[in-house]
Amino acid sequence: MENKLDLFKWKQYESAIILLTVRWYLKYSLSNREIVEMMSERGLEISHTTIMRWVHEFGPEIDKRIRPYLKPTNYSYRTDETYIKVKG
């Protein structure tokens, strides 16, 4: 597995900035342009296409590394006072 330095080698921005923008995009329902606005408020000029490329490049790697720490989901569900009306 690649270490942290190899993942972000030859990138213009620091790894913390890249991970923050990708995390915001994946966790919250923000568009690339909204993230660009948030970063410009913090003094960083990043293009929305750059963020899109980061999500495509680092999203699967983040998913692979975080998957073991997520809680397992329960596939059962319960309904209360539900009925179906069928004609015919």
Backbone as a ProteinNet text record, in pm:
[ID]
protein_1_A
[PRIMARY]
MENKLDLFKWKQYESAIILLTVRWYLKYSLSNREIVEMMSERGLEISHTTIMRWVHEFGPEIDKRIRPYLKPTNYSYRTDETYIKVKG
[TERTIARY]
84.6	0	89.2	46.7	125	116.8	226.4	220.1	171.9	158.3	98.9	179.1	310	392.4	374.5	360.4	344.9	209.1	105.7	-27.2	-33	33.6	24.7	151.8	234.3	357.6	323.9	390.9	377.3	244.7	178.7	55.5	90	15.3	42.1	-0.4	-106.7	-159.3	-117.6	-123.2	-87.3	-189.2	-146.5	-234.9	-355	-340.4	-451.6	-561.6	-524.9	-622.7	-695.7	-623.4	-684.9	-782.6	-740.1	-826.8	-949.4	-934	-1046.1	-1151.2	-1107.4	-1203.3	-1273	-1199.4	-1260.7	-1358.8	-1320.8	-1409.6	-1537.5	-1528.3	-1647.5	-1738.4	-1679.1	-1759.2	-1831.5	-1762.9	-1820.8	-1916.1	-1887.2	-1969.9	-2095.6	-2082.4	-2195.5	-2240.6	-2361.3	-2411.6	-2375.2	-2246.9	-2195.7	-2150.9	-2168.8	-2118.2	-1972.1	-1907.4	-1768.1	-1755.7	-1849.7	-1844.5	-1868.2	-1950.1	-1968.7	-1840.8	-1771.2	-1644	-1540.9	-1542.7	-1453	-1480	-1607.1	-1641	-1589	-1606.3	-1559.7	-1408.1	-1338	-1192.7	-1146	-1219	-1179.5	-1199.9	-1298.9	-1315.6	-1197.3	-1129	-1011.7	-881.5	-892.7	-774.3	-709.5	-777.2	-722.4	-802	-734.2	-799.3	-781.4	-890.7	-889.6	-1000	-973	-1071.7	-1166.5	-1291.4	-1387.7	-1350.1	-1283	-1239.9	-1126.7	-1045.9	-940.2	-1001.6	-1104.3	-1172	-1235.6	-1294.8	-1354.5	-1248.1	-1132.5	-1024.6	-976.1	-967.4	-926.1	-1026.1	-1154.3	-1256.7	-1244.4	-1222.2	-1207.9	-1080.1	-975.8	-847.1	-839	-881.7	-862.6	-987.5	-1104.1	-1227.6	-1223.7	-1186	-1179.8	-1076.9	-966.8	-864.2	-914.8	-983.5	-1041	-1145.6	-1229.3	-1331.5	-1268.5	-1163.1	-1095.8	-1034.8	-980	-914.7	-1013	-1127.8	-1222.1	-1322.9	-1343	-1443	-1429.8	-1309.8	-1302.3	-1349.3	-1351.2	-1389.2	-1537.4	-1611.1	-1753	-1832.6	-1941.3	-2027.6	-2105.4	-2125.4	-2206.8	-2352.1	-2417	-2556.5	-2647.5	-2767.7	-2866.7	-2961.2	-2981.9	-3062.7	-3211.6	-3250.1	-3391.6	-3458.4	-3586.4	-3662.2	-3798.8	-3860.6	-3990.8	-4088.8	-4210.1	-4316	-4424.7	-4492	-4595	-4722.9	-4831.6	-4963.5	-4963.5	-4908.3	-4904.3	-4998.2	-5072.1	-5160.8	-5148.6	-5184.9	-5183.9	-5324.4	-5379.3	-5513.2	-5499.8	-5557.2	-5547.9	-5686.6	-5702.7	-5832.9	-5830.2	-5943.3	-5956.8	-5953.9
-117.7	0	124	222	344.1	418.9	482.4	562.5	703	786.4	918.5	1004.7	994.4	1077.7	1040.1	912	869.3	909.9	910.7	946.9	1091.7	1179.7	1322.1	1377.6	1290.3	1335.2	1410.8	1519.9	1605.9	1681.7	1694	1772.8	1916	2011.6	2152.9	2193.2	2132.8	2168.2	2065.8	2106.6	2016.5	1904	1794.1	1678.6	1709.1	1792.1	1826	1899.6	1986.9	2062.2	1968.9	1880.9	1786	1695	1640	1550.4	1623	1747.6	1825.2	1850	1890.2	1917.5	1789.2	1680.8	1553.9	1505.5	1520.1	1478.4	1560.2	1690.6	1775.6	1734.1	1707	1668.9	1537	1439.5	1307.1	1299	1369.3	1358.4	1444.2	1566.2	1658.1	1674.3	1714.4	1728.4	1867.2	1889.1	2015.1	1994.7	2096.3	2088.9	2134.6	2108.6	2151.1	2302.6	2374.7	2520.9	2576.5	2508.4	2551	2530.5	2422.7	2399.2	2502.3	2541.3	2645.8	2775.6	2808.9	2928.9	2920.5	2804.4	2787.4	2800.5	2746.9	2757.1	2899.9	2970.8	3108.7	3197.8	3166.6	3238.8	3216.8	3105.5	3073.8	3115.4	3181.4	3234.9	3142.5	3035.9	2941.5	2948.6	2962	2963.3	2826.3	2750.8	2616.7	2610.4	2549	2533.3	2418.7	2429.1	2322.4	2193.9	2205.3	2083.9	2013.5	2090.3	2030.5	1947.2	2000.8	1926.3	1799.8	1809.9	1692.5	1585	1626.4	1529.4	1467.2	1547.2	1493.8	1391	1418.1	1323.9	1192.6	1200.2	1078.4	1003.1	1075.7	1012.1	958.1	1038.4	1000.8	943.3	958.5	905.2	755.1	675.6	530.4	489.9	561.3	529.9	561.7	674.7	710.1	607.2	566.4	465.9	334.9	294.1	168.5	173.1	288.2	298.3	318.8	379.9	407.5	296	211	104.3	16.7	-24.4	-109.9	-40.4	91.3	163.5	199.2	176.6	208.5	102.8	145.8	51.5	-31.1	-158.6	-238.6	-192.5	-195.2	-153.4	-273.6	-248.8	-353.5	-346.3	-456.6	-457.4	-477.5	-497.1	-516	-379.7	-376.2	-254	-291.1	-197.6	-222.6	-116	-159.6	-65.9	-71.1	39.3	46.3	100.5	28.2	68.8	102.1	13.2	32.3	-68.1	-22.7	-113.8	-85.2	-184.3	-172.2	-201.9	-112.6	-130	-184.7	-302	-366.2	-375.8	-325.1	-336.8	-460.3	-531.1	-629.6	-769
0	0	0	-73.7	-81.6	49.6	86.4	207.7	174.7	277.2	260.9	163.9	166.7	80.4	-66.3	-95.6	-234.5	-292	-208.4	-256.7	-304.8	-233	-263.2	-327.8	-378.7	-442.8	-571.3	-593.1	-710.1	-713.5	-600.6	-595.1	-555.1	-609.7	-584.3	-443.2	-391.1	-260.4	-156.9	-29.8	78.8	90.9	148.9	161.9	250.2	352.5	441.1	365.5	274.3	195.8	100.4	36.5	-57.2	16.8	130.1	205.8	259.6	301.4	352.8	245.6	127.5	20.5	-26.1	-36.9	-79.1	27.2	152.9	261.8	262.6	246.1	242.2	126.6	12.3	-103.8	-80.7	-23.3	-5.8	113.3	221.2	341.6	334.4	288.1	283.9	138.9	118.6	-18.4	-72.2	-90.5	-144.2	-288.3	-369.8	-506.6	-508.9	-619.5	-634.4	-622.9	-680.5	-677.7	-538	-457.4	-318.8	-238.1	-265	-196.7	-240.9	-368.6	-417.4	-341.3	-320.1	-243.6	-100.9	-37.7	99.5	109.1	10.9	11.6	-19.7	-105.5	-134.9	-12.8	72.6	198.7	290.9	273.3	355	287.3	172.9	106.6	5.4	-35.7	-132.6	-262.1	-371.7	-502.9	-567.1	-569.7	-627	-731.6	-843.9	-950	-916.5	-962	-936	-1009.4	-1121.4	-1192.2	-1116.9	-1047.1	-965	-854	-790.6	-683.9	-740.4	-858.1	-921.2	-947.1	-995.6	-1020.1	-890.5	-782.8	-652.9	-602.8	-619.1	-573.2	-650.6	-779.3	-860.2	-825.7	-791.7	-763.5	-621.4	-523.5	-383.7	-317.7	-378.1	-320.2	-297.2	-397.5	-375.2	-268.9	-262.4	-161.9	-21.2	-6.6	123.2	163.2	68.8	96.8	141.8	74.1	107.7	247.4	285.6	415.7	530.8	504.3	612.4	632.3	534.2	540.2	664.8	709.7	829.6	957.6	962.4	1082.7	1088.2	981	979.8	1054.4	1116.2	1187	1084.6	1112.2	1020.1	1025.5	912.7	906.7	920.8	965.8	982.8	863.4	796.5	676.2	703.8	830.5	861.2	883.4	860.2	884.8	938.4	1007.6	1067	1018.9	998.6	961.6	1068	1087.3	1189.7	1127.9	1145.6	1098.3	949.4	872.9	729.8	662.9	564.3	492.4	343.7	264.9	120.1	71.5	-5	-59.7	-201.7	-223.9	-354.6	-412.6	-532.3	-600.3	-690	-688.5	-785.1	-767.8
[MASK]
++++++++++++++++++++++++++++++++++++++++++++++++++++++++++++++++++++++++++++++++++++++++

